[in-house]
Amino acid sequence: MGSWRFPTLRAWSKESTLGFNNDKTKVMMLSTPQMSRVHHLDEYDPNIAVSGYKRERIKSYKMLGIHINEHLKWDDHIKHTVSGCYASPSVLRKLKYLAKYELRKQLVETLILSKLDYADLVFYPLRQFLLRHLQRVQFAVASFVLVHYVKNFRDVLKIGWLPINETRDLNLLKSCFKALHNAETWPDYINIIKQECPKELRSSNSIRLVVPTESGSSLIFLCLSAVPAFSYGYGIF
C-alpha cells in the first residue's frame, strides 16, 4: 500500500522555517468505537508520511494539557487529572493545622481546583461516572480546607464553591455570554450560531444558540506535530 503524503504541510514547514520534529509528529485515527470495530480500524495502517518520514500511529496524545483519545473519550484525561490532583493534598496535609483557613482555601483553589477547571469546555458534557471522580476530588480538598471530613454539597457551598457539575455549567454560560456580548475579544475561529425564529413570538427577543450536531460517521486523520518550543495540530478530513 502506498503512503499518504501531504505536500501542503511540507510547504508550510518550509515557508515558516519550522521543521517537523520527527520524534514528536504522530498520526491518530479518530472514529467511534463502533466504527473502529466494524471496519477493523485497530488493524489498519494509514501509512501517512510527512516530509518523507512515515509517522507513527498512536491511540492517545497529550496536547496543551489535554489527553486526546482516538475515540474522543475522556476517561484517560480524567484519570490523569484526578491523579495529579490527589498528589497535591498529600503535601498540603502537612500544613493543615499550621495554615489559616483563608490560606488553605487559596492554596486549594490555586493548586488543585484550577486543574479541574482547565479547558473544561473541551470535554463538556461528561458522563456521570467521570463527574463523580471529579466531585470526589473536590470533597477531598474541601476536607482539607474545613479540617473535617466532607461528603456533602452543603460543606462545599459553605466554602463558597459550587459543586463540580454546576461549576462546569457556569463556565459554559460565562463563555456564551462573552461570545455574545464581547465579540471583539472572542476568537474568530470559533463560530457562534444564533437561532433564527421564523415567526414573531414573545420569545423572539431572547437570544438562543444553535447546538451543532453531526450526522453519520466520519474518519479523521489527526497529525500531531511538535517543533522546538511549540506544538501544532492538524486535522485532515
MARVEXRO-572647 format. One record per atom (N, C-alpha, C): residue in one letter; atom name; x, y negated, z. Coordinates in steps of 0.001 Angstrom, whole numbers. Layout:
! residues N
residu, atome, u, v, w
A, CA, X, Y, Z
...
***
This chain:
! residues 237
residu, atome, u, v, w
M, N, 841, 1195, 0
M, CA, 0, 0, 0
M, C, 879, -1249, 0
G, N, 590, -2191, -859
G, CA, 1351, -3431, -900
G, C, 1047, -4304, 300
S, N, 1966, -5204, 597
S, CA, 1778, -6076, 1755
S, C, 1048, -7350, 1355
W, N, 319, -7916, 2310
W, CA, -345, -9201, 2130
W, C, 692, -10300, 2340
R, N, 750, -11266, 1427
R, CA, 1715, -12348, 1551
R, C, 956, -13679, 1525
F, N, 1452, -14630, 2292
F, CA, 776, -15912, 2424
F, C, 1743, -17046, 2072
P, N, 1804, -17407, 778
P, CA, 2725, -18466, 353
P, C, 2406, -19812, 994
T, N, 1139, -20039, 1374
T, CA, 778, -21320, 1981
T, C, 1518, -21524, 3300
L, N, 1584, -20496, 4117
L, CA, 2294, -20592, 5384
L, C, 3786, -20811, 5159
R, N, 4325, -20130, 4165
R, CA, 5746, -20291, 3868
R, C, 6034, -21706, 3390
A, N, 5114, -22259, 2566
A, CA, 5290, -23632, 2081
A, C, 5177, -24636, 3229
W, N, 4198, -24390, 4121
W, CA, 4042, -25291, 5271
W, C, 5287, -25268, 6139
S, N, 5850, -24086, 6339
S, CA, 7046, -23944, 7158
S, C, 8210, -24725, 6550
K, N, 8333, -24661, 5235
K, CA, 9437, -25342, 4558
K, C, 9253, -26854, 4605
E, N, 8023, -27324, 4349
E, CA, 7773, -28767, 4340
E, C, 7921, -29376, 5724
S, N, 7547, -28611, 6746
S, CA, 7614, -29118, 8114
S, C, 8974, -28899, 8748
T, N, 9854, -28220, 8042
T, CA, 11177, -27844, 8558
T, C, 11062, -27136, 9907
L, N, 10072, -26291, 10017
L, CA, 9868, -25484, 11216
L, C, 9846, -24017, 10802
G, N, 10850, -23290, 11177
G, CA, 10938, -21900, 10790
G, C, 10127, -20992, 11693
F, N, 9575, -19935, 11137
F, CA, 8838, -18958, 11925
F, C, 9794, -18146, 12787
N, N, 9399, -17938, 14010
N, CA, 10158, -17073, 14899
N, C, 9728, -15636, 14628
N, N, 10612, -14862, 14051
N, CA, 10246, -13512, 13622
N, C, 9893, -12597, 14782
D, N, 10411, -12895, 15961
D, CA, 10108, -12056, 17125
D, C, 8755, -12394, 17734
K, N, 8241, -13596, 17469
K, CA, 7012, -14032, 18114
K, C, 5833, -14185, 17156
T, N, 6066, -14011, 15876
T, CA, 4983, -14093, 14907
T, C, 4323, -12722, 14785
K, N, 3059, -12650, 15193
K, CA, 2353, -11374, 15242
K, C, 1087, -11437, 14399
V, N, 472, -10281, 14232
V, CA, -788, -10156, 13498
V, C, -1816, -9493, 14405
M, N, -3013, -10055, 14420
M, CA, -4095, -9454, 15183
M, C, -5319, -9340, 14281
M, N, -5953, -8207, 14317
M, CA, -7158, -7980, 13541
M, C, -8356, -8085, 14476
L, N, -9191, -9080, 14254
L, CA, -10344, -9317, 15123
L, C, -11585, -8635, 14551
S, N, -12301, -7948, 15405
S, CA, -13522, -7275, 14980
S, C, -14330, -6923, 16217
T, N, -15547, -6478, 16008
T, CA, -16347, -5961, 17122
T, C, -15891, -4533, 17422
P, N, -16116, -4031, 18639
P, CA, -15753, -2636, 18933
P, C, -16461, -1651, 18008
Q, N, -17731, -1954, 17666
Q, CA, -18474, -1062, 16771
Q, C, -17854, -1034, 15380
M, N, -17484, -2203, 14880
M, CA, -16880, -2273, 13556
M, C, -15536, -1549, 13530
S, N, -14778, -1700, 14600
S, CA, -13485, -1028, 14677
S, C, -13654, 480, 14691
R, N, -14676, 961, 15410
R, CA, -14901, 2409, 15499
R, C, -15394, 2976, 14176
V, N, -16341, 2301, 13541
V, CA, -16936, 2812, 12305
V, C, -15924, 2834, 11170
H, N, -15106, 1778, 11062
H, CA, -14159, 1669, 9952
H, C, -12746, 2142, 10325
H, N, -12593, 2710, 11533
H, CA, -11298, 3248, 11978
H, C, -10193, 2185, 11870
L, N, -10500, 1002, 12344
L, CA, -9546, -100, 12227
L, C, -8327, 97, 13115
D, N, -8453, 896, 14163
D, CA, -7287, 1156, 15012
D, C, -6174, 1855, 14248
E, N, -6558, 2607, 13211
E, CA, -5576, 3349, 12426
E, C, -5132, 2580, 11184
Y, N, -5742, 1422, 10952
Y, CA, -5459, 672, 9721
Y, C, -4215, -190, 9888
D, N, -3366, -177, 8887
D, CA, -2163, -1007, 8891
D, C, -2364, -2160, 7909
P, N, -2573, -3385, 8385
P, CA, -2817, -4506, 7468
P, C, -1615, -4853, 6609
N, N, -409, -4505, 7069
N, CA, 807, -4705, 6280
N, C, 924, -6148, 5793
I, N, 924, -7073, 6712
I, CA, 994, -8500, 6404
I, C, 2427, -8989, 6546
A, N, 2877, -9737, 5546
A, CA, 4238, -10260, 5556
A, C, 4196, -11777, 5394
V, N, 5028, -12469, 6142
V, CA, 5193, -13921, 6029
V, C, 6677, -14194, 5904
S, N, 7033, -14948, 4874
S, CA, 8434, -15271, 4599
S, C, 9278, -14018, 4409
G, N, 8645, -12967, 3852
G, CA, 9377, -11747, 3549
G, C, 9521, -10779, 4698
Y, N, 8991, -11123, 5870
Y, CA, 9084, -10245, 7026
Y, C, 7707, -9678, 7366
K, N, 7656, -8365, 7519
K, CA, 6402, -7749, 7925
K, C, 6132, -8052, 9393
R, N, 4867, -8410, 9696
R, CA, 4508, -8819, 11046
R, C, 3902, -7663, 11833
E, N, 4280, -7591, 13094
E, CA, 3794, -6540, 13979
E, C, 2333, -6794, 14344
R, N, 1538, -5732, 14329
R, CA, 141, -5850, 14744
R, C, 35, -5653, 16250
I, N, -733, -6517, 16905
I, CA, -905, -6442, 18356
I, C, -2400, -6426, 18679
K, N, -2734, -5987, 19883
K, CA, -4128, -5917, 20308
K, C, -4503, -7052, 21258
S, N, -3521, -7652, 21901
S, CA, -3780, -8746, 22830
S, C, -2614, -9714, 22774
Y, N, -2919, -11001, 22979
Y, CA, -1867, -12013, 22882
Y, C, -2208, -13171, 23803
K, N, -1201, -13719, 24450
K, CA, -1386, -14879, 25320
K, C, -1007, -16139, 24561
M, N, -1978, -17019, 24371
M, CA, -1731, -18269, 23671
M, C, -2241, -19428, 24517
L, N, -1340, -20336, 24864
L, CA, -1687, -21513, 25658
L, C, -2418, -21124, 26941
G, N, -1976, -20027, 27552
G, CA, -2556, -19609, 28821
G, C, -3806, -18766, 28711
I, N, -4270, -18490, 27487
I, CA, -5476, -17697, 27276
I, C, -5084, -16354, 26663
H, N, -5538, -15265, 27286
H, CA, -5273, -13926, 26768
H, C, -6377, -13561, 25771
I, N, -6020, -13486, 24497
I, CA, -6977, -13196, 23428
I, C, -6918, -11711, 23107
N, N, -8089, -11081, 23073
N, CA, -8198, -9655, 22804
N, C, -8727, -9460, 21389
E, N, -8341, -8347, 20736
E, CA, -8745, -8118, 19353
E, C, -10256, -7960, 19190
H, N, -10971, -7637, 20276
H, CA, -12426, -7542, 20228
H, C, -13093, -8773, 20846
L, N, -12280, -9812, 21108
L, CA, -12765, -11058, 21708
L, C, -13507, -10793, 23015
K, N, -12987, -9851, 23777
K, CA, -13491, -9612, 25122
K, C, -12529, -10276, 26105
W, N, -13060, -10666, 27247
W, CA, -12270, -11470, 28173
W, C, -11845, -10693, 29411
D, N, -11919, -9374, 29367
D, CA, -11512, -8554, 30508
D, C, -10038, -8777, 30850
D, N, -9174, -8762, 29830
D, CA, -7738, -8943, 30074
D, C, -7449, -10314, 30661
H, N, -8098, -11341, 30106
H, CA, -7830, -12704, 30591
H, C, -8276, -12860, 32043
I, N, -9458, -12353, 32373
I, CA, -9945, -12465, 33750
I, C, -9049, -11669, 34692
K, N, -8602, -10510, 34252
K, CA, -7714, -9689, 35077
K, C, -6433, -10442, 35414
H, N, -5807, -11064, 34416
H, CA, -4570, -11798, 34653
H, C, -4826, -13050, 35492
T, N, -5957, -13718, 35248
T, CA, -6278, -14925, 36012
T, C, -6490, -14606, 37479
V, N, -7287, -13576, 37746
V, CA, -7567, -13184, 39131
V, C, -6287, -12736, 39830
S, N, -5458, -11973, 39127
S, CA, -4204, -11502, 39708
S, C, -3313, -12676, 40089
G, N, -3247, -13694, 39219
G, CA, -2438, -14869, 39518
G, C, -2991, -15674, 40677
C, N, -4317, -15715, 40784
C, CA, -4949, -16470, 41876
C, C, -4707, -15807, 43227
Y, N, -4733, -14490, 43265
Y, CA, -4547, -13787, 44540
Y, C, -3103, -13855, 45030
A, N, -2169, -14194, 44148
A, CA, -768, -14285, 44574
A, C, -542, -15513, 45451
S, N, -1275, -16596, 45188
S, CA, -1078, -17839, 45950
S, C, -1578, -17760, 47391
P, N, -2789, -17214, 47662
P, CA, -3262, -17167, 49053
P, C, -2331, -16422, 49993
S, N, -1617, -15427, 49489
S, CA, -698, -14689, 50365
S, C, 384, -15604, 50918
V, N, 760, -16629, 50148
V, CA, 1743, -17606, 50620
V, C, 1067, -18659, 51485
L, N, -133, -19069, 51080
L, CA, -833, -20127, 51809
L, C, -1271, -19683, 53206
R, N, -1487, -18381, 53389
R, CA, -1936, -17904, 54700
R, C, -954, -18255, 55820
K, N, 316, -18405, 55450
K, CA, 1310, -18769, 56449
K, C, 1080, -20186, 56971
L, N, 318, -20989, 56193
L, CA, 57, -22370, 56594
L, C, -1337, -22537, 57189
K, N, -2065, -21442, 57335
K, CA, -3468, -21530, 57740
K, C, -3650, -22340, 59009
Y, N, -2828, -22087, 60015
Y, CA, -3014, -22745, 61311
Y, C, -2080, -23947, 61491
L, N, -1290, -24245, 60470
L, CA, -382, -25386, 60540
L, C, -913, -26589, 59768
A, N, -1586, -26327, 58638
A, CA, -2097, -27417, 57792
A, C, -3496, -27824, 58238
K, N, -3809, -29106, 58098
K, CA, -5132, -29609, 58433
K, C, -6129, -29216, 57343
Y, N, -7408, -29385, 57649
Y, CA, -8484, -28985, 56738
Y, C, -8329, -29632, 55362
E, N, -8123, -30946, 55326
E, CA, -8033, -31645, 54035
E, C, -6854, -31148, 53218
L, N, -5742, -30860, 53881
L, CA, -4567, -30357, 53161
L, C, -4832, -28953, 52626
R, N, -5466, -28102, 53430
R, CA, -5790, -26746, 52961
R, C, -6694, -26802, 51743
K, N, -7696, -27673, 51796
K, CA, -8625, -27804, 50676
K, C, -7908, -28302, 49425
Q, N, -7042, -29296, 49595
Q, CA, -6325, -29849, 48443
Q, C, -5384, -28818, 47834
L, N, -4725, -28031, 48661
L, CA, -3821, -27004, 48148
L, C, -4581, -25966, 47325
V, N, -5737, -25550, 47820
V, CA, -6528, -24542, 47109
V, C, -7041, -25102, 45784
E, N, -7547, -26321, 45793
E, CA, -8081, -26914, 44565
E, C, -6988, -27103, 43522
T, N, -5785, -27435, 43977
T, CA, -4688, -27695, 43041
T, C, -4050, -26417, 42516
L, N, -3830, -25454, 43401
L, CA, -3059, -24270, 43030
L, C, -3902, -23100, 42536
I, N, -5180, -23038, 42950
I, CA, -5976, -21842, 42639
I, C, -7220, -22166, 41818
L, N, -8071, -23058, 42307
L, CA, -9315, -23345, 41583
L, C, -9045, -23947, 40207
S, N, -7927, -24644, 40053
S, CA, -7583, -25195, 38744
S, C, -7348, -24088, 37725
K, N, -6875, -22929, 38187
K, CA, -6679, -21788, 37291
K, C, -8023, -21214, 36831
L, N, -9009, -21217, 37734
L, CA, -10331, -20698, 37375
L, C, -11034, -21624, 36387
D, N, -10770, -22933, 36491
D, CA, -11426, -23898, 35617
D, C, -10725, -24053, 34271
Y, N, -9476, -23601, 34192
Y, CA, -8686, -23849, 32982
Y, C, -9327, -23206, 31749
A, N, -9647, -24039, 30756
A, CA, -10177, -23571, 29461
A, C, -11392, -22667, 29627
D, N, -12225, -22917, 30660
D, CA, -13357, -22014, 30902
D, C, -14422, -22106, 29810
L, N, -14408, -23174, 29012
L, CA, -15376, -23266, 27910
L, C, -15038, -22303, 26783
V, N, -13768, -21892, 26705
V, CA, -13363, -20962, 25652
V, C, -14034, -19615, 25849
F, N, -14142, -19175, 27094
F, CA, -14771, -17869, 27370
F, C, -16096, -18073, 28107
Y, N, -16915, -18937, 27541
Y, CA, -18275, -19163, 28067
Y, C, -19278, -18632, 27049
P, N, -20288, -17873, 27459
P, CA, -20533, -17363, 28814
P, C, -19741, -16093, 29083
L, N, -19763, -15669, 30349
L, CA, -19095, -14442, 30763
L, C, -20121, -13439, 31260
R, N, -19788, -12169, 31128
R, CA, -20655, -11135, 31678
R, C, -20628, -11197, 33200
Q, N, -21703, -10747, 33807
Q, CA, -21873, -10899, 35244
Q, C, -20769, -10222, 36051
F, N, -20327, -9063, 35628
F, CA, -19316, -8371, 36427
F, C, -17987, -9119, 36404
L, N, -17696, -9860, 35332
L, CA, -16488, -10680, 35288
L, C, -16653, -11931, 36143
L, N, -17858, -12490, 36144
L, CA, -18125, -13646, 37012
L, C, -17969, -13273, 38481
R, N, -18346, -12038, 38823
R, CA, -18218, -11612, 40218
R, C, -16750, -11553, 40649
H, N, -15866, -11173, 39728
H, CA, -14440, -11178, 40046
H, C, -13967, -12589, 40382
L, N, -14396, -13559, 39575
L, CA, -14004, -14942, 39825
L, C, -14624, -15468, 41119
Q, N, -15867, -15065, 41384
Q, CA, -16532, -15534, 42589
Q, C, -15845, -15001, 43836
R, N, -15348, -13778, 43772
R, CA, -14648, -13216, 44930
R, C, -13372, -14000, 45239
V, N, -12723, -14510, 44178
V, CA, -11545, -15350, 44396
V, C, -11935, -16619, 45147
Q, N, -13052, -17233, 44732
Q, CA, -13485, -18459, 45410
Q, C, -13831, -18196, 46868
F, N, -14494, -17080, 47139
F, CA, -14799, -16725, 48533
F, C, -13513, -16549, 49346
A, N, -12508, -15932, 48726
A, CA, -11251, -15674, 49438
A, C, -10551, -16976, 49813
V, N, -10498, -17919, 48866
V, CA, -9803, -19180, 49165
V, C, -10657, -20068, 50073
A, N, -11982, -19932, 50012
A, CA, -12845, -20658, 50944
A, C, -12607, -20170, 52365
S, N, -12323, -18890, 52523
S, CA, -11997, -18353, 53839
S, C, -10725, -18986, 54390
F, N, -9762, -19232, 53504
F, CA, -8531, -19900, 53928
F, C, -8805, -21333, 54369
V, N, -9644, -22041, 53621
V, CA, -9928, -23445, 53939
V, C, -10686, -23562, 55252
L, N, -11694, -22715, 55452
L, CA, -12541, -22811, 56640
L, C, -12015, -22018, 57834
V, N, -10969, -21234, 57602
V, CA, -10340, -20425, 58651
V, C, -11339, -19437, 59264
H, N, -12232, -18924, 58456
H, CA, -13093, -17814, 58868
H, C, -13599, -17116, 57613
Y, N, -14041, -15897, 57780
Y, CA, -14451, -15084, 56627
Y, C, -15672, -15684, 55943
V, N, -15585, -15833, 54611
V, CA, -16663, -16409, 53813
V, C, -17189, -15350, 52860
K, N, -18512, -15168, 52856
K, CA, -19107, -14217, 51930
K, C, -20423, -14725, 51344
N, N, -20746, -16010, 51554
N, CA, -21989, -16552, 51012
N, C, -21747, -17940, 50442
F, N, -22689, -18399, 49629
F, CA, -22544, -19681, 48952
F, C, -22733, -20862, 49901
R, N, -23354, -20637, 51031
R, CA, -23590, -21734, 51973
R, C, -22270, -22344, 52431
D, N, -21297, -21497, 52735
D, CA, -19993, -21993, 53166
D, C, -19251, -22677, 52017
V, N, -19423, -22164, 50814
V, CA, -18790, -22788, 49647
V, C, -19331, -24198, 49442
L, N, -20633, -24356, 49551
L, CA, -21251, -25673, 49403
L, C, -20829, -26603, 50537
K, N, -20584, -26053, 51718
K, CA, -20164, -26862, 52863
K, C, -18819, -27537, 52572
I, N, -17966, -26862, 51840
I, CA, -16663, -27441, 51485
I, C, -16820, -28548, 50450
G, N, -17916, -28492, 49684
G, CA, -18114, -29460, 48607
G, C, -17863, -28879, 47238
W, N, -17821, -27545, 47147
W, CA, -17633, -26856, 45877
W, C, -18958, -26288, 45394
L, N, -19042, -26081, 44114
L, CA, -20157, -25349, 43533
L, C, -19734, -23899, 43325
P, N, -20675, -22948, 43374
P, CA, -20337, -21561, 43010
P, C, -19771, -21505, 41599
I, N, -19061, -20457, 41290
I, CA, -18349, -20346, 40017
I, C, -19285, -20519, 38819
N, N, -20423, -19855, 38833
N, CA, -21342, -19933, 37700
N, C, -21824, -21360, 37481
E, N, -22185, -22057, 38571
E, CA, -22647, -23434, 38458
E, C, -21506, -24373, 38054
T, N, -20296, -24084, 38506
T, CA, -19145, -24899, 38120
T, C, -18906, -24818, 36614
R, N, -19023, -23619, 36066
R, CA, -18830, -23436, 34626
R, C, -19933, -24151, 33840
D, N, -21166, -24088, 34342
D, CA, -22267, -24813, 33689
D, C, -22018, -26318, 33717
L, N, -21530, -26817, 34854
L, CA, -21251, -28242, 34982
L, C, -20158, -28680, 34011
N, N, -19114, -27887, 33874
N, CA, -18039, -28223, 32939
N, C, -18553, -28256, 31505
L, N, -19467, -27345, 31173
L, CA, -20062, -27339, 29840
L, C, -20891, -28596, 29618
L, N, -21690, -28982, 30605
L, CA, -22523, -30174, 30488
L, C, -21675, -31434, 30369
K, N, -20581, -31508, 31102
K, CA, -19702, -32671, 31016
K, C, -19078, -32783, 29630
S, N, -18730, -31639, 29046
S, CA, -18156, -31661, 27695
S, C, -19194, -32090, 26671
C, N, -20437, -31616, 26832
C, CA, -21511, -32026, 25917
C, C, -21772, -33525, 26030
F, N, -21783, -34048, 27245
F, CA, -22005, -35485, 27449
F, C, -20885, -36293, 26797
K, N, -19655, -35823, 26972
K, CA, -18520, -36518, 26364
K, C, -18616, -36495, 24844
A, N, -19041, -35357, 24286
A, CA, -19158, -35254, 22831
A, C, -20228, -36187, 22283
L, N, -21306, -36363, 23036
L, CA, -22423, -37182, 22564
L, C, -22208, -38673, 22785
H, N, -21566, -39040, 23890
H, CA, -21507, -40451, 24278
H, C, -20104, -41040, 24265
N, N, -19087, -40215, 24047
N, CA, -17717, -40719, 23933
N, C, -17069, -40112, 22692
A, N, -17708, -40388, 21560
A, CA, -17261, -39768, 20304
A, C, -15838, -40167, 19939
E, N, -15393, -41352, 20376
E, CA, -14054, -41807, 19993
E, C, -12952, -40977, 20650
T, N, -13269, -40334, 21764
T, CA, -12268, -39500, 22436
T, C, -12491, -38015, 22194
W, N, -13548, -37671, 21449
W, CA, -13852, -36261, 21184
W, C, -13097, -35811, 19938
P, N, -12455, -34619, 19965
P, CA, -11681, -34154, 18794
P, C, -12540, -34036, 17543
D, N, -12001, -34485, 16430
D, CA, -12733, -34448, 15163
D, C, -12961, -33027, 14661
Y, N, -12095, -32093, 15041
Y, CA, -12191, -30726, 14523
Y, C, -13228, -29882, 15266
I, N, -13864, -30441, 16294
I, CA, -14934, -29738, 16994
I, C, -16252, -30419, 16665
N, N, -17055, -29782, 15850
N, CA, -18303, -30386, 15389
N, C, -19432, -30143, 16374
I, N, -20173, -31194, 16659
I, CA, -21366, -31104, 17485
I, C, -22584, -31332, 16579
I, N, -23467, -30352, 16507
I, CA, -24631, -30431, 15618
I, C, -25867, -30751, 16443
K, N, -26530, -31831, 16098
K, CA, -27750, -32210, 16796
K, C, -28960, -31593, 16098
Q, N, -29894, -31159, 16873
Q, CA, -31098, -30531, 16336
Q, C, -32027, -31596, 15766
E, N, -32451, -31391, 14543
E, CA, -33364, -32315, 13881
E, C, -34793, -31806, 13997
C, N, -35669, -32644, 14513
C, CA, -37067, -32253, 14684
C, C, -37875, -32758, 13486
P, N, -38507, -31856, 12713
P, CA, -39245, -32275, 11516
P, C, -40515, -33064, 11843
K, N, -41025, -32905, 13051
K, CA, -42263, -33585, 13433
K, C, -41989, -34582, 14559
E, N, -42844, -35594, 14611
E, CA, -42737, -36586, 15673
E, C, -43412, -36054, 16933
L, N, -42614, -35711, 17912
L, CA, -43122, -35195, 19174
L, C, -42621, -36073, 20320
R, N, -43229, -35903, 21485
R, CA, -42783, -36685, 22627
R, C, -41344, -36350, 23000
S, N, -40931, -35150, 22662
S, CA, -39569, -34734, 22983
S, C, -38557, -35116, 21905
S, N, -39012, -35823, 20868
S, CA, -38119, -36161, 19763
S, C, -36983, -37070, 20203
N, N, -37225, -37892, 21229
N, CA, -36190, -38804, 21696
N, C, -35096, -38093, 22493
S, N, -35361, -36867, 22896
S, CA, -34361, -36106, 23636
S, C, -33342, -35505, 22670
I, N, -32090, -35564, 23058
I, CA, -31022, -35012, 22231
I, C, -30884, -33526, 22516
R, N, -31017, -32717, 21486
R, CA, -30854, -31277, 21617
R, C, -29747, -30819, 20674
L, N, -28908, -29942, 21173
L, CA, -27792, -29448, 20380
L, C, -28120, -28083, 19807
V, N, -27604, -27832, 18627
V, CA, -27803, -26549, 17961
V, C, -26723, -25579, 18432
V, N, -27130, -24403, 18860
V, CA, -26181, -23368, 19250
V, C, -25795, -22582, 18001
P, N, -24526, -22637, 17571
P, CA, -24126, -21924, 16349
P, C, -24227, -20421, 16524
T, N, -24669, -19737, 15494
T, CA, -24776, -18279, 15520
T, C, -24101, -17708, 14283
E, N, -23678, -16467, 14394
E, CA, -23058, -15769, 13283
E, C, -23886, -14539, 12961
S, N, -24125, -14296, 11692
S, CA, -24880, -13118, 11276
S, C, -23944, -12148, 10572
G, N, -24172, -10869, 10815
G, CA, -23341, -9862, 10180
G, C, -22002, -9717, 10879
S, N, -21097, -8989, 10261
S, CA, -19774, -8754, 10829
S, C, -18727, -9344, 9903
S, N, -17671, -9813, 10462
S, CA, -16585, -10362, 9669
S, C, -15267, -9843, 10204
L, N, -14315, -9725, 9319
L, CA, -12992, -9238, 9683
L, C, -12025, -10394, 9559
I, N, -11274, -10652, 10591
I, CA, -10388, -11801, 10613
I, C, -8975, -11340, 10894
F, N, -8044, -11861, 10131
F, CA, -6642, -11627, 10431
F, C, -6128, -12876, 11122
L, N, -5518, -12709, 12257
L, CA, -5011, -13835, 13015
L, C, -3516, -13696, 13140
C, N, -2794, -14640, 12563
C, CA, -1340, -14638, 12672
C, C, -951, -15614, 13766
L, N, -228, -15139, 14735
L, CA, 235, -15980, 15826
L, C, 1722, -16204, 15645
S, N, 2095, -17453, 15515
S, CA, 3490, -17764, 15248
S, C, 4024, -18702, 16299
A, N, 5270, -18534, 16645
A, CA, 5905, -19438, 17597
A, C, 7257, -19866, 17065
V, N, 7493, -21169, 17073
V, CA, 8795, -21707, 16730
V, C, 9342, -22318, 18009
P, N, 10603, -22662, 18058
P, CA, 11169, -23188, 19299
P, C, 10342, -24314, 19906
A, N, 9873, -24106, 21129
A, CA, 9134, -25082, 21944
A, C, 7688, -25252, 21539
F, N, 7198, -24569, 20505
F, CA, 5817, -24736, 20090
F, C, 5209, -23395, 19721
S, N, 3863, -23306, 19809
S, CA, 3125, -22126, 19369
S, C, 2030, -22578, 18433
Y, N, 1800, -21814, 17384
Y, CA, 813, -22168, 16407
Y, C, -81, -20958, 16131
G, N, -1350, -21177, 15854
G, CA, -2249, -20089, 15498
G, C, -2891, -20342, 14166
Y, N, -3020, -19312, 13368
Y, CA, -3634, -19445, 12061
Y, C, -4716, -18411, 11907
G, N, -5910, -18847, 11529
G, CA, -6985, -17922, 11257
G, C, -7112, -17695, 9771
I, N, -7044, -16457, 9354
I, CA, -7085, -16138, 7928
I, C, -8295, -15283, 7680
F, N, -9236, -15787, 6901
F, CA, -10502, -15078, 6703
F, C, -10461, -14333, 5370
***
